Amino acid sequence: MKTIDVRTECGVVRGCIENGMQVFRGIPYAEAPVGERRFLPPVRKEPWDGVREAMKDPAMCPQPDMTQGFYGKEFYTDPAFPLPEMSEDCLYLNIYAPKEIKEPLPAAVWIHGGGFDHGFNSEMEFGGEAYAAEDVILVTINYRVGVFGFLALEELRDADPHHSVGNAGMLDQVMALDWVYRNIAAFGGDPQRITVFGQSAGAISTETLLCSPLTEGIIHGAILQSAAGLDIGLKKYKTPEEAYAVGRCIMELTGTHSLAELRSVPAMKFVEILPELYKRMGGLTFVPVLDGWLLEEPQEEWIKGGKLRRIPYLIGSTAQDIMIPAGTDGRDSALYRGICAWAEANKDNTWQYYFDHALPSDDAGSFHSSELWYMFGTWQRCWREMTGKDAALSRQMVHAWTQFMKNGDPGWEKYPFCRTFGEKQ
């Protein structure tokens, strides 16, 4: 195996050449959030001596078992792509870059979905090979999910110099982005061409980061897939008081009475209580918190107020996406209308897409997350009986996504035109 060393601001990392690209797995961007750091905002990684191996996917934050049900079969049970171990020491990122780089390339930072309680950066549907072939550097990040990333307590807020609370997982994302901005040039990337993109909770994350003063000057383009939009029928933030109510319920379910006691609770206990927590809290239990530091006002109010940055945007959804009743037209939904409203508010620099390709081998159609196989170019990893039609559609989407990352333009008309990928293209 051919290896390659890159010097970051913290030290040298050693990756390898794999499938014709440079791959670095498990680069730490923050100190391990364990012990006294559990539930706190992330802390920058201290420098290390010598060479640090970066050839193994990092651990995923402790989370529920996702191997059962529809999405288990779709993404989490292929023996060729075993799940990583679970650990609170999970604040790492992966980098996939072309083997040969002649000039600084754009970088794309992927934020995974998973309802803010599960997911990780090396899921089998994510892959960097297709992007590297198009001269785009892909970075996939881990962040804390569930209780680990979104616990809110008055005690935590009082101890924080910025009075931030309930946003440790979001601040992980901010720190990962900052790390990319400061280090991507060492990997051949252009820090002035960083696109942030995400799907589902990753789209909510991306939208939140776009509305946060903490990312000013770092994000130069954004792609929001299936969950961003205006008035889509999904509340994408909590007030501190709402988040504190969740925190009190977590303490009740764990039988604890203080932050110190919570820090002694075994990690998997926080996973075990989730079904009862969700039963009591309802809705999306874990979302960004309106803390006045990361997020000063609700995302939708920020956007409606014309405060969104003047950078290129690509936004869209699938035909059988979340919150779309079965058997109905995805274009006649609150989600689709909300995406159109989002695009209308930023029409001078926004492109809209709609994915309505029915995936083969069952009747699930264009389900939530179905486009991931295509826009990452990983369709051959899927269990489904893909055909040349799927391969061609994937090539189109990879090209559009990477063109946007390179030039801020996917290659079609801006909103109000909506580019359809699939049956009606």
C-alpha positions as CSV (number, residue, x, y, z in Angstrom):
1,M,0.0,0.0,0.0
2,K,1.3,3.4,-1.0
3,T,1.1,5.9,1.8
4,I,1.2,9.7,1.8
5,D,2.0,12.1,4.6
6,V,0.5,15.6,5.0
7,R,1.4,18.1,7.6
8,T,-1.6,19.8,9.3
9,E,-1.4,22.5,11.9
10,C,-1.5,19.8,14.7
11,G,1.0,17.4,13.1
12,V,1.6,15.0,10.3
13,V,-1.1,12.6,9.2
14,R,-0.5,9.5,7.1
15,G,-3.1,8.4,4.6
16,C,-2.9,6.1,1.6
17,I,-3.6,5.8,-2.1
18,E,-6.8,3.9,-2.6
19,N,-8.9,3.5,-5.8
20,G,-6.8,6.1,-7.5
21,M,-7.3,8.8,-4.9
22,Q,-5.7,10.0,-1.6
23,V,-7.7,8.9,1.4
24,F,-7.2,10.0,5.0
25,R,-9.5,8.4,7.5
26,G,-10.0,9.4,11.1
27,I,-8.2,12.8,11.4
28,P,-9.1,14.4,14.7
29,Y,-10.3,17.9,14.6
30,A,-11.0,18.2,18.4
31,E,-10.1,16.6,21.7
32,A,-12.1,13.6,22.8
33,P,-15.3,14.9,24.4
34,V,-15.1,12.5,27.4
35,G,-14.8,12.8,31.1
36,E,-15.2,16.4,32.2
37,R,-15.6,17.4,28.5
38,R,-18.8,15.3,28.1
39,F,-21.7,17.5,27.0
40,L,-19.4,20.6,26.6
41,P,-18.5,22.5,23.4
42,P,-15.6,20.9,21.6
43,V,-12.0,21.8,22.3
44,R,-9.4,22.2,19.6
45,K,-7.1,19.3,19.1
46,E,-3.7,19.7,20.7
47,P,-0.6,19.2,18.5
48,W,1.0,15.7,18.4
49,D,4.6,14.6,17.8
50,G,5.5,12.2,15.0
51,V,3.2,10.8,12.4
52,R,-0.4,9.9,13.1
53,E,-1.9,7.1,11.1
54,A,-5.1,8.1,9.3
55,M,-6.2,4.9,7.6
56,K,-9.1,3.7,9.7
57,D,-12.6,5.0,9.8
58,P,-13.4,6.7,13.1
59,A,-15.8,5.5,15.7
60,M,-19.4,6.7,15.5
61,C,-21.0,8.4,18.4
62,P,-23.1,6.0,20.5
63,Q,-26.5,5.6,18.9
64,P,-29.5,3.3,18.4
65,D,-29.2,0.1,16.4
66,M,-30.0,1.1,12.8
67,T,-29.6,-2.4,11.3
68,Q,-33.3,-3.2,11.5
69,G,-36.1,-2.1,9.2
70,F,-36.1,-0.4,5.8
71,Y,-33.0,1.8,6.3
72,G,-31.1,-1.1,7.9
73,K,-31.4,-3.1,4.7
74,E,-30.7,0.0,2.6
75,F,-27.6,1.4,4.3
76,Y,-26.4,-0.5,7.4
77,T,-26.3,-4.3,7.0
78,D,-23.9,-5.0,4.0
79,P,-21.1,-7.1,5.4
80,A,-18.7,-5.5,2.9
81,F,-19.2,-2.2,4.8
82,P,-19.2,-3.2,8.5
83,L,-20.3,-0.6,11.0
84,P,-17.6,1.2,13.0
85,E,-17.3,0.8,16.7
86,M,-19.2,3.2,19.0
87,S,-17.4,5.7,21.2
88,E,-17.8,9.1,22.6
89,D,-14.3,9.7,21.2
90,C,-15.8,10.4,17.7
91,L,-14.8,13.9,16.6
92,Y,-12.9,13.0,13.5
93,L,-13.2,13.6,9.7
94,N,-12.3,11.8,6.5
95,I,-10.7,13.4,3.4
96,Y,-10.9,12.0,-0.1
97,A,-8.8,13.8,-2.7
98,P,-7.5,13.2,-6.2
99,K,-4.3,11.3,-6.5
100,E,-2.6,14.2,-8.4
101,I,-3.5,17.8,-7.7
102,K,-2.0,20.5,-9.9
103,E,-3.9,23.5,-8.6
104,P,-6.0,24.3,-5.5
105,L,-9.3,22.4,-5.7
106,P,-12.7,23.1,-4.2
107,A,-13.6,21.3,-1.1
108,A,-17.0,19.9,-0.1
109,V,-17.9,19.2,3.5
110,W,-20.6,16.6,4.0
111,I,-22.8,16.6,7.1
112,H,-24.7,13.4,7.5
113,G,-28.3,13.0,8.4
114,G,-30.0,10.8,11.0
115,G,-32.5,12.8,12.9
116,F,-29.7,14.2,15.1
117,D,-29.6,10.9,17.0
118,H,-27.7,8.6,14.6
119,G,-25.5,8.5,11.6
120,F,-21.8,8.7,10.9
121,N,-19.3,10.0,8.3
122,S,-18.3,6.7,6.7
123,E,-21.7,5.2,5.9
124,M,-21.6,3.0,2.8
125,E,-23.7,5.4,0.6
126,F,-21.1,8.2,1.1
127,G,-18.0,7.9,-1.0
128,G,-15.3,10.2,-2.4
129,E,-14.2,8.4,-5.5
130,A,-16.7,10.0,-7.9
131,Y,-15.9,13.5,-6.5
132,A,-12.1,13.0,-6.7
133,A,-12.5,12.0,-10.3
134,E,-14.2,15.4,-10.9
135,D,-11.4,17.2,-9.1
136,V,-13.3,18.0,-5.9
137,I,-12.0,17.2,-2.4
138,L,-14.7,15.5,-0.2
139,V,-14.6,15.9,3.6
140,T,-17.0,13.9,5.7
141,I,-17.4,14.8,9.3
142,N,-18.6,13.1,12.5
143,Y,-20.3,15.1,15.2
144,R,-22.0,14.2,18.5
145,V,-25.6,13.1,18.2
146,G,-28.4,12.5,20.6
147,V,-27.9,13.3,24.3
148,F,-24.1,13.7,23.8
149,G,-24.5,16.5,21.3
150,F,-27.8,18.2,22.4
151,L,-28.1,18.0,26.2
152,A,-29.3,21.3,27.6
153,L,-29.1,22.2,31.4
154,E,-29.0,25.5,33.1
155,E,-25.8,24.3,34.8
156,L,-24.1,23.9,31.4
157,R,-25.3,27.3,30.2
158,D,-24.1,29.1,33.4
159,A,-20.6,27.5,33.0
160,D,-20.2,28.5,29.3
161,P,-18.5,31.8,28.6
162,H,-20.9,32.5,25.7
163,H,-23.9,31.1,27.6
164,S,-24.4,28.6,24.8
165,V,-26.4,25.6,25.7
166,G,-27.7,22.4,23.9
167,N,-25.6,22.9,20.8
168,A,-22.4,20.9,21.5
169,G,-23.1,18.8,18.4
170,M,-23.6,21.8,16.2
171,L,-20.5,23.4,17.6
172,D,-18.7,20.2,16.7
173,Q,-19.7,21.0,13.1
174,V,-18.5,24.6,13.4
175,M,-15.1,23.4,14.7
176,A,-14.8,20.8,11.9
177,L,-15.6,23.5,9.3
178,D,-13.0,25.8,10.9
179,W,-10.5,22.9,10.8
180,V,-11.1,22.4,7.1
181,Y,-10.8,26.1,6.4
182,R,-7.5,26.3,8.2
183,N,-6.0,23.0,6.9
184,I,-7.5,22.1,3.5
185,A,-4.7,23.8,1.6
186,A,-2.3,21.2,2.9
187,F,-4.4,18.6,1.1
188,G,-4.5,20.6,-2.1
189,G,-7.7,22.4,-1.4
190,D,-8.8,26.0,-1.8
191,P,-10.1,27.4,1.5
192,Q,-12.0,30.1,-0.4
193,R,-14.1,27.4,-2.2
194,I,-15.7,25.4,0.5
195,T,-19.2,24.1,-0.1
196,V,-21.2,22.7,2.9
197,F,-23.8,20.1,2.1
198,G,-26.1,17.8,4.0
199,Q,-29.3,15.7,3.8
200,S,-32.2,15.5,6.3
201,A,-30.7,16.5,9.7
202,G,-27.6,17.4,7.7
203,A,-29.7,19.9,5.7
204,I,-31.1,21.3,8.9
205,S,-27.5,21.6,10.1
206,T,-26.4,23.3,7.0
207,E,-29.3,25.7,7.1
208,T,-28.4,26.5,10.8
209,L,-24.7,27.0,10.0
210,L,-25.7,29.4,7.2
211,C,-27.7,31.4,9.8
212,S,-24.9,31.4,12.4
213,P,-22.4,34.2,12.9
214,L,-19.8,31.6,13.9
215,T,-19.3,30.5,10.3
216,E,-18.9,33.9,8.7
217,G,-16.4,33.8,5.8
218,I,-16.0,30.0,5.9
219,I,-18.9,28.8,3.7
220,H,-18.8,29.7,0.1
221,G,-21.6,27.6,-1.3
222,A,-24.3,25.3,0.2
223,I,-26.4,22.3,-0.9
224,L,-29.5,21.5,1.2
225,Q,-31.2,18.1,0.6
226,S,-34.6,17.2,2.0
227,A,-35.4,19.1,5.2
228,A,-34.5,22.8,4.5
229,G,-37.1,25.3,3.4
230,L,-39.6,27.8,4.8
231,D,-42.7,26.6,6.7
232,I,-42.2,23.0,5.7
233,G,-44.1,21.8,8.8
234,L,-41.0,20.8,10.7
235,K,-39.7,22.8,13.7
236,K,-36.0,23.1,13.3
237,Y,-35.0,24.6,16.6
238,K,-35.9,24.7,20.3
239,T,-35.9,27.5,22.7
240,P,-33.6,27.1,25.7
241,E,-36.7,26.5,27.9
242,E,-37.9,23.7,25.5
243,A,-34.4,22.2,25.5
244,Y,-34.2,22.4,29.3
245,A,-37.4,20.4,29.5
246,V,-35.7,17.6,27.4
247,G,-32.7,17.8,29.7
248,R,-34.9,17.4,32.8
249,C,-36.6,14.4,31.3
250,I,-33.1,12.8,30.5
251,M,-32.1,13.3,34.1
252,E,-35.4,11.7,35.3
253,L,-34.9,8.7,32.9
254,T,-31.3,8.2,34.0
255,G,-32.1,8.7,37.7
256,T,-29.6,11.6,38.0
257,H,-29.8,14.9,39.8
258,S,-26.7,16.8,38.6
259,L,-24.3,17.3,35.8
260,A,-21.7,15.4,37.7
261,E,-24.0,12.4,38.0
262,L,-24.8,12.6,34.3
263,R,-21.1,12.4,33.5
264,S,-20.9,9.1,35.3
265,V,-23.7,7.5,33.4
266,P,-22.6,4.7,30.9
267,A,-22.8,6.0,27.3
268,M,-25.3,3.3,26.2
269,K,-27.7,4.2,28.9
270,F,-28.3,7.5,27.0
271,V,-29.2,5.4,24.0
272,E,-31.4,3.0,25.9
273,I,-33.7,5.8,27.2
274,L,-34.4,7.3,23.8
275,P,-37.6,5.4,23.0
276,E,-39.2,6.6,26.2
277,L,-37.7,10.1,25.8
278,Y,-39.2,10.4,22.4
279,K,-42.6,9.1,23.6
280,R,-42.7,11.9,26.2
281,M,-41.2,14.7,24.2
282,G,-42.6,14.1,20.7
283,G,-41.4,15.5,17.4
284,L,-37.7,16.0,16.7
285,T,-36.3,15.8,20.2
286,F,-32.8,16.9,19.3
287,V,-32.4,20.0,17.1
288,P,-30.3,23.1,17.3
289,V,-31.1,25.4,20.2
290,L,-31.8,29.1,20.0
291,D,-29.0,30.0,22.4
292,G,-28.0,33.5,21.3
293,W,-24.5,32.3,20.4
294,L,-24.6,29.7,17.7
295,L,-28.2,30.7,16.7
296,E,-29.5,34.2,17.5
297,E,-32.9,33.8,15.9
298,P,-35.0,31.0,14.2
299,Q,-33.5,29.9,10.9
300,E,-36.7,30.8,9.0
301,E,-36.9,34.3,10.5
302,W,-33.3,34.9,9.5
303,I,-33.9,33.8,5.9
304,K,-37.2,35.7,5.6
305,G,-35.4,38.8,6.9
306,G,-33.0,38.7,4.0
307,K,-30.0,37.9,6.1
308,L,-28.8,34.8,4.3
309,R,-25.3,35.2,2.8
310,R,-25.0,36.0,-0.8
311,I,-23.4,32.7,-1.9
312,P,-24.7,30.0,-4.3
313,Y,-27.3,27.6,-3.1
314,L,-28.7,24.3,-4.4
315,I,-31.8,23.0,-2.6
316,G,-34.3,20.2,-3.3
317,S,-36.2,17.1,-2.2
318,T,-37.4,13.7,-3.4
319,A,-40.8,12.7,-4.7
320,Q,-41.6,10.5,-1.6
321,D,-39.8,12.5,0.9
322,I,-40.5,13.0,4.6
323,M,-43.9,14.5,5.5
324,I,-45.3,13.6,2.1
325,P,-48.3,11.2,2.4
326,A,-48.0,8.0,0.5
327,G,-49.6,8.0,-2.9
328,T,-49.6,11.8,-3.2
329,D,-47.6,14.0,-5.6
330,G,-44.4,15.3,-3.9
331,R,-44.8,18.6,-5.6
332,D,-48.1,19.1,-3.8
333,S,-46.6,19.1,-0.3
334,A,-45.6,21.5,2.4
335,L,-42.0,20.4,1.9
336,Y,-41.9,21.2,-1.8
337,R,-43.8,24.5,-1.3
338,G,-41.4,25.4,1.5
339,I,-38.4,24.7,-0.7
340,C,-39.9,26.9,-3.4
341,A,-40.4,29.7,-0.9
342,W,-36.8,29.3,0.3
343,A,-35.6,29.5,-3.3
344,E,-37.8,32.5,-4.0
345,A,-36.3,34.4,-1.1
346,N,-32.9,33.8,-2.6
347,K,-33.8,33.5,-6.3
348,D,-30.8,35.4,-7.7
349,N,-28.3,32.8,-6.4
350,T,-30.4,29.6,-6.0
351,W,-30.9,26.4,-8.0
352,Q,-33.6,23.9,-7.3
353,Y,-33.8,20.2,-8.0
354,Y,-36.4,17.5,-7.6
355,F,-35.5,13.8,-7.5
356,D,-38.4,11.5,-8.7
357,H,-36.6,8.4,-9.9
358,A,-38.2,5.3,-8.5
359,L,-35.4,3.0,-7.3
360,P,-35.5,-0.5,-8.6
361,S,-36.2,-3.8,-6.8
362,D,-39.2,-2.7,-4.6
363,D,-42.0,-0.2,-4.5
364,A,-40.3,2.4,-2.2
365,G,-40.1,4.9,-5.0
366,S,-38.1,8.0,-4.5
367,F,-37.9,7.7,-0.8
368,H,-36.2,10.0,1.7
369,S,-32.4,9.5,1.3
370,S,-32.8,7.7,-2.1
371,E,-30.8,10.3,-4.0
372,L,-27.7,9.6,-1.9
373,W,-26.7,6.6,-4.0
374,Y,-26.8,8.8,-7.1
375,M,-25.3,12.1,-6.1
376,F,-22.4,10.3,-4.4
377,G,-21.9,8.0,-7.3
378,T,-22.1,4.9,-5.0
379,W,-25.0,3.2,-6.7
380,Q,-22.9,0.1,-7.3
381,R,-22.7,-0.5,-3.6
382,C,-26.5,-0.7,-3.3
383,W,-28.3,-4.1,-2.9
384,R,-30.8,-3.1,-5.6
385,E,-30.6,-4.4,-9.2
386,M,-29.3,-1.1,-10.7
387,T,-29.2,-0.7,-14.4
388,G,-27.6,1.5,-17.0
389,K,-30.4,4.0,-16.4
390,D,-29.3,4.3,-12.8
391,A,-25.7,4.7,-13.8
392,A,-26.5,7.5,-16.2
393,L,-28.6,9.3,-13.7
394,S,-25.8,9.1,-11.1
395,R,-23.3,10.5,-13.6
396,Q,-25.7,13.5,-14.2
397,M,-26.1,14.2,-10.5
398,V,-22.4,13.8,-9.6
399,H,-21.6,16.2,-12.5
400,A,-24.2,18.7,-11.3
401,W,-23.1,18.6,-7.7
402,T,-19.4,18.9,-8.5
403,Q,-19.9,21.6,-11.0
404,F,-21.8,23.6,-8.3
405,M,-18.9,23.0,-5.9
406,K,-16.4,24.2,-8.5
407,N,-18.2,27.1,-10.1
408,G,-21.2,27.9,-7.9
409,D,-23.4,26.7,-10.9
410,P,-24.7,23.2,-11.5
411,G,-25.2,23.9,-15.2
412,W,-28.9,24.7,-15.5
413,E,-31.3,27.7,-15.1
414,K,-31.7,29.3,-11.7
415,Y,-35.0,29.3,-9.8
416,P,-37.9,29.4,-10.6
417,F,-36.8,26.6,-12.9
418,C,-36.5,23.3,-11.1
419,R,-34.3,20.6,-12.5
420,T,-35.8,17.1,-12.3
421,F,-33.6,14.1,-11.9
422,G,-35.5,10.9,-12.7
423,E,-38.6,9.8,-14.5
424,K,-39.7,13.2,-15.8
425,Q,-36.4,14.8,-16.7
